[in-house]
Amino acid sequence: MKNNIIRLTALTAFAAISFTACKKDKVTTPEPVEQELITTVRLKVTKLDDMSIKTFTYKVENGFGSTRQGTVTIDSVKLAANKEYSVEVELLNEKETPAEDVTKEVKEESNEHLFVYQSSPTTGNGSIGFGMGNKDGNGNPFNQTIRFLTAGAGKGAITVTLKHEPTNKAATTPDATGGETDVEATFPVVLQ
């Protein structure tokens, strides 16, 4: 009997070791990160010689990137010719009440985002040049605040693009930055 107990104990220990050794770790797939809904891009533009402030808004009712955008409202950016401006971009989700300020989250994740600006025309009357923008936590371009340098009187357009996880933060065009486009807003421009 004592011999059977020893065999049973040895068999139980062997089985426990076998089951433990064969047990597979449960593999968990990370949940995809939901991107914030952005319905509105607001440019807060301060004219540096007199500190007057204007705001211009580009609003997509159901959010940028939506397959059913709904109503789209775009302000014309009307600025003085041959002047310098300080510009801050604000991002909102106006599907929420009160509107959610998405800018704060994008700023907290500045290492993973980049604002890119393009003027059409690129030079000459109606164009806007771009000065130094703010940096991310690693000292790379982030450009949520930037300088606008207006050219002579004329009409054009400015495109503001927000890239998520850009692969080249030194690039000056959205295609060259890589990553995913969170927002692309093209404002008509009138310089007078």
C-alpha positions in Angstrom: 0.0 0.0 0.0 2.8 2.4 0.9 4.4 1.6 -2.5 1.1 2.5 -4.3 0.9 5.9 -2.4 4.5 6.7 -3.5 3.6 5.8 -7.1 0.4 7.8 -6.9 2.2 10.8 -5.5 5.0 10.6 -8.1 2.4 10.3 -10.9 0.4 13.3 -9.6 3.6 15.4 -9.4 4.6 14.3 -13.0 1.1 15.2 -14.3 1.2 18.6 -12.6 4.6 19.4 -14.1 3.5 18.2 -17.5 0.3 20.3 -17.5 2.3 23.3 -16.2 4.9 22.9 -18.9 2.3 22.6 -21.7 0.2 25.5 -20.5 0.2 28.2 -23.1 0.3 31.8 -22.1 -2.8 33.7 -23.0 -1.9 36.1 -25.8 -3.8 39.3 -25.7 -4.1 41.5 -28.7 -3.9 45.2 -27.8 -7.0 47.2 -28.4 -6.8 49.6 -31.3 -6.5 53.2 -30.1 -9.6 55.2 -31.0 -8.7 58.5 -32.6 -10.5 61.5 -31.2 -13.3 62.9 -33.4 -12.3 66.3 -34.7 -15.1 68.4 -36.3 -13.5 71.8 -36.2 -10.1 73.5 -37.0 -9.9 77.0 -35.7 -7.0 79.4 -36.5 -6.5 82.0 -33.9 -4.4 84.7 -35.7 -2.7 87.6 -33.9 -1.3 90.4 -36.0 2.0 91.2 -34.4 2.3 95.0 -35.0 -1.0 95.8 -33.2 -1.8 92.5 -31.4 -5.3 92.4 -33.0 -6.8 88.9 -33.0 -9.0 87.2 -35.6 -10.3 83.6 -35.7 -11.1 81.5 -38.8 -13.0 78.2 -38.6 -13.2 75.1 -40.8 -16.0 72.9 -39.6 -17.1 69.4 -40.8 -20.4 68.5 -39.2 -19.6 64.7 -38.8 -15.9 65.1 -38.4 -12.8 65.0 -40.6 -12.3 61.7 -42.4 -16.0 60.8 -42.1 -17.5 59.1 -45.1 -20.7 61.2 -44.6 -19.3 64.7 -43.7 -22.6 66.5 -43.5 -22.5 70.3 -43.6 -19.0 71.8 -44.2 -18.5 75.5 -43.2 -15.3 77.3 -44.2 -14.2 80.8 -43.3 -12.1 82.8 -45.7 -8.8 83.8 -44.1 -8.7 87.6 -44.6 -5.4 89.2 -43.5 -3.4 92.3 -44.3 -0.8 92.0 -46.9 2.9 92.1 -46.0 2.5 91.5 -42.3 3.6 89.0 -39.7 1.1 87.0 -37.6 1.3 84.5 -34.7 -1.0 81.6 -35.3 -2.4 79.0 -32.9 -4.4 76.0 -34.2 -7.3 74.8 -32.0 -9.1 71.5 -32.6 -12.6 70.8 -31.4 -15.2 68.1 -31.3 -18.4 70.0 -31.5 -20.5 66.8 -31.6 -20.2 67.0 -27.8 -22.0 69.5 -25.7 -20.2 71.5 -24.5 -17.6 71.2 -27.3 -14.6 69.1 -26.4 -11.2 70.8 -26.8 -9.1 68.1 -28.6 -6.1 70.5 -28.8 -5.1 69.5 -25.2 -4.8 65.8 -26.1 -2.9 66.5 -29.3 -0.5 68.7 -27.4 0.1 66.0 -24.8 0.9 63.6 -27.6 3.0 66.2 -29.5 5.8 63.6 -30.2 3.2 61.6 -32.2 1.8 64.6 -34.2 2.8 67.2 -36.7 1.0 70.2 -38.2 2.0 70.9 -41.8 1.1 74.1 -43.7 1.0 74.7 -47.4 0.2 77.9 -49.3 -1.2 78.1 -52.8 0.4 80.0 -54.5 3.7 79.1 -52.8 5.1 82.6 -53.5 4.0 86.0 -54.8 0.8 87.9 -54.3 -1.8 86.0 -52.2 0.8 83.6 -50.7 1.7 83.0 -47.1 5.1 82.0 -45.9 5.7 80.1 -42.6 8.1 81.0 -39.8 9.3 79.0 -36.9 6.7 76.8 -35.2 6.7 75.2 -31.7 8.5 72.0 -30.9 7.5 68.6 -29.5 9.0 67.0 -26.3 12.0 65.8 -28.3 12.8 69.1 -29.8 11.3 68.2 -33.2 8.8 70.3 -35.2 5.2 70.1 -33.9 3.9 73.5 -35.3 0.6 73.8 -33.4 1.7 77.4 -33.1 3.5 79.0 -36.0 4.3 82.4 -37.7 2.5 83.4 -40.9 4.3 85.9 -43.2 1.8 87.3 -45.7 2.9 88.4 -49.2 1.4 91.1 -51.4 -2.3 91.6 -51.9 -4.1 88.8 -53.7 -6.1 85.6 -53.3 -4.9 82.0 -52.6 -5.4 79.2 -50.2 -3.8 77.7 -47.2 -4.0 74.0 -46.2 -3.5 72.9 -42.6 -2.8 69.2 -42.2 -2.5 67.3 -38.9 -0.4 64.1 -39.2 -0.5 61.3 -36.7 2.7 59.3 -36.1 4.7 61.0 -38.9 7.8 59.2 -40.0 9.7 62.4 -40.9 9.0 65.4 -38.7 11.5 67.6 -40.7 9.4 67.3 -43.9 7.4 70.3 -45.1 4.7 68.5 -47.1 2.1 66.1 -45.9 3.2 63.3 -48.3 6.8 63.6 -47.2 6.0 63.4 -43.5 4.4 59.9 -43.7 2.0 58.8 -41.0 -1.8 59.1 -41.0 -3.8 62.2 -41.8 -6.1 63.2 -38.9 -7.2 66.5 -40.4 -6.8 68.3 -43.7 -8.5 71.7 -43.9 -8.0 74.1 -46.9 -9.0 77.7 -46.2 -9.5 80.3 -49.0 -7.1 83.3 -48.4 -7.6 87.0 -49.2 -4.7 89.3 -48.5 -5.6 93.0 -48.8 
